[in-house]
Amino acid sequence: MTLVELTEKIIKSIVKDENAVSVKEFSNDNDKETIIEVLVSDTDMGRVIGKNGKTANAIRTLVQASSSLKDNKYVKINIDKF
């Protein structure tokens, strides 16, 4: 499972509107960094971020842990709404 697939699976398990989830991977100039952009609907934004950002930080931790097991790249996840 790739980092994008893992992120998408986690996000879709949290939100109510699974069809409004978009997860894309962007490469950075630096080969040791991956940027993942997550777009969700406006109504699901609070669910994904969580109180004081705890849910978003937990997602980042899980994806970063998976990355360190595979290719040891730093993963940056940006969460935004449509």
Secondary structure, DSSP 8 states (H G I E B T S, - for coil): --HHHHHHHHHHHH-S-GGG-EEEEEE-SSTTEEEEEEEE-GGGHHHHH-GGGHHHHHHHHHHHHHHHHHT--EEEEEEEE-
